[in-house]
Amino acid sequence: MIKNKAPIKVRSVWISDVHLGFRGCQAEALLHFLHSVETDYLFLVGDIVDFWSIKKSPYWPQHHTNVIRSILGKAKHGTKVIYVPGNHDEALRDCIGHVFGNVEIHQDYVHTTTDGKKLLVMHGDEFDMIVKNSRWLAKLGNIAYDTLLDMNHYINRLRKFFGYSYWSLAAYLKLKVKNAVSYISSFEDALAHLAKDRGVDGVVCGHIHHAELREINSVLYCNDGDWVESCSTLLEHLDGSLELVFWAERFEQHKNLVHAELLASKRAA
């Protein structure tokens, strides 16, 4: 019998770009993470639910519901949950200032870490000129991205067969295509500049599915990544230090242990 490990105790967790309702969402990995961590603050930094995808092709399996239940369970039992909507769940921006099931809805939020750093929390789509000025082009890009993720699925089934770990074609292309690299850099610079103008020490965002933790012109830029490609999250430890964590490998190890235990129990039966 696999023993449950003691939960990781942290002060704050940031997750974004989960895209519940989209077939590429790695909800089971996220659920494993949520069950593995205890936190005082949980920040949902936009695109948690993908209304664009649901409208185009309705999809909502049980483990997507389980993610929502896990988040609401944390909110009920003492975790302060802050939801900052993004462009894929922008309908929730009509609810800014309200509280639902102990979940607070905010346009953005300033969080102070244990060691006194002030961090501006926002999704970041406000600084994406494609989303802001050309909605049809953004949706066309979304279709292309969905296609890449479908290709990811088949590529990684083959990689798993040969014993290789998960690899993201979409992430690889983003880092290889010159325009994509330039776009990411411009986005990061714009967010860092905003943080400086707002008089805070750093910014935490999502939106571009590119996890990053670095200093830009004396401002701390943090992107918590996504739960479609990288299964990444930003943590604030109890001493105020920040860490990017990539959960896919830990989840894979967990699945392998569960599979081994099932095989052992069948042999013993």
N, C-alpha and C positions, 0 to 999 in steps of 0.2 A: 504494500500500500504506500503510495507516494505521500509523504508528509508535506503539509502546507508550510512554506517558508514564512518566517516572520515578515510582516509587511515592511517596506522601506518607509522610514519616517522622514518627511521633509516639511518645509514650511509652505512652499508654493509650487504649483504645477501649472504650466501653460501648454495647452494643446490647441491646434487649429487645423482647418482643412481636412476634417474627418470625412466629409461627404457621405453621410448616412443617406441611403436611398439611391446610391450609385453602385453599380456592380463591382467597381474596382476598389471600393472601400474595404480596408482590412479591419473590420469591426471586431473580429475574434481576437486579434492581437491587441487591440485597444482595450477590450474587455479584460484580457489577462493582465494588462498593465494596471488598469483601474483597481483590480482586485489585489494587486501587489503593492499598492502604495497607500499610505495615510498622509493626509496633508491638511493644513489649516486653510489654505486658499487654493481654489481651482479656477483658473481662468480659461474660458472657452473663447478663443480669439478668432471667431468667424468661420463661416462655411462648415459648421458642424452638421447641419442638414442641407442636402443639395436639392433645393426646390427646382432648380433648372432641370436636373436629370429626372426627377420624379414626374415633372410635367411632360417631359419628352417620352419617357418610358417607365411607367410605374413599377417600382421594385422596392420591397421592404421585408426582408426575411426576419426571423425571430431574433437573431443575434444583434440586429440593429435596434430593435426594441429593448434588448437587454442592456445595451450601452446607455440608452436614455434612463432606464431604471437604475442603473448603477450610479449615474450622475445625480439623479434625484435622491437616491439613498444617501449619498455623501452629504448633499445639501440638508437633508433631514437630520443627520446625525453630527452636526457641528462644523462641517466644512463650509466656509464662505464661498459661494459659487457666483462668479461674475461672468456674464455672457455679453460679449461685444460682437454683434452681428457683422457678417461680411457681405459680399455681393451675391453669393449663391443662397444665402438665407436673409436677404435684405428685407423681406416682408416683416421680420422681427424688429426692424428699425422703427416701425410704427408703434412699438411697445416700449421704446426707451423711456426710462424713468419708472417703469413698473416692476413688480416682483411676482413671479409665478413659481409656486412650489419651492419657495425659499431661494429661487434663482433670480438674481438682479440683472436687469437689462440696461446696458450703458452704451453710449456712443463711443466713448473711450474711457480710460481709467488710469489714474496715477497711483501706483503701488510703491510703498516704501519698504525696502528690504530690511532685514535685521541689522545690517551694518550701515543703514542710513542712505542707501542709494535710492533715488527717486526714478522710477521707470514708467514711461508712458506706454500704456497697452492699447493697441489699435490693430484692426485687421490689415489695413494698408492698401485696399483697393482704391482709396481716394487718390493715391499717387500713381495709379496705373492709367495712363492716358487712353489706352485702348478701351478699357472698361468704361471709363468716364465719357469718352467722346464718340465711341463707335460700338454700340451694343451688339449690332449684328456681326461685326468682325470678331468681337469677343466670343460670341456663341459659335462662330465658325471655328475659331481656335479651340474652343472647348470640345467640338466634335473631333477635330484632329487629335487632340490630347487623349480623348476616350479611345480612339483607334489605336494609338500607341500603347495604351494600357492593356487593350485586348491582346495586342501582340506580345506584351510583357508576359501575360498569363501563359501563353503557349510556349514561349521561350523558356520560362522558368519551370514549367512542367518537365521539359526536356533536360534542363540543368539539374533538376532534383533527381531525375532518373539516373544521371551520371555522377551524383553525389556532390554537386556544386551548390553553393549558397545562392540566396536570392540576389538578382541583379536587375537594375532598372534601366531599360532602354531609353525611356523618356528623360531620366536624369542624366544619362550619358550624353544624349544629343544636346541637352541644354548647356552642358559644359563644353561641348565641342563646336557648336555653331556660334560663329562670331557675334551675330546679332543678339542671340540669346544671352551670351556672356555680358555684352554691353548693356542689355536691358536690365539684367540682375544688378549690375554695378550701379546703374543710374537710379534704380529703385532704392538700393541700400543707401546711397548718398543722399537722396531726397528725404528719406525717413530720419537719417542722422541729423540732417540740417533742421528738420522740423523739431526734433527733440532739443536741439541747441536753442532754437527760438523760443520754445516753451519753458526753458530754464530747468530742464530735468537732466539727470545724469545718463539716461539711456532710453531706448525704445524697445519694446517687444512687439513683434508683428508676425503675420503669416503670409497668406495670399499667393506667394510665388513658388511654393513647394520647394524651397531651397533652404535647409537648416543652416544657420550660421550664428557664430558667437565671436565677435571681434570688436575692436575699437576703431572708430572712424572719426578723425579730427577731434579727439578727446571725448567722444561720445560713444557709449556702449551700444552697439547694434546687435540685437538678438532676434533671430527668426526661428520659431519653434518647429518649422518644417511642416510635415503633413502625416496623415495616416492612410495614404494611398500608395505612395512609393517608398518613403523612407522609414515610416513608423517611428517618428522622432518626437521628442518632447523636451521642453526646457524645465529644469528643476532649480528651485532655490533651496539650498540646504539650511539646516538650523542655524549655521553661523553666518548666513547671508551670501555665501558663495554660490555662483551659478554654474550649471552644467547642462550641456546637451547630451541627451541619452537616446540611443538608437535601439529600439526594442525588438526588432525582427529576429535577431539571433537568439535572444533569450526566449522568445515565444516558440521558436523552432525547437530549441532544446526541451522546452516544456512538452511540446507535442510528441517529441521522440520518446520522452520518459513515459508519457501516458500510453503511447503505442506499445512500448516494451512491456509495461505492466499488464496490458490487456492480453498480449501474447502469452505472458507467463501464467496468467490466471486461466487461460484456455488450456494450456498444457497440463496444469495442475488439476483441472476438472475431470 
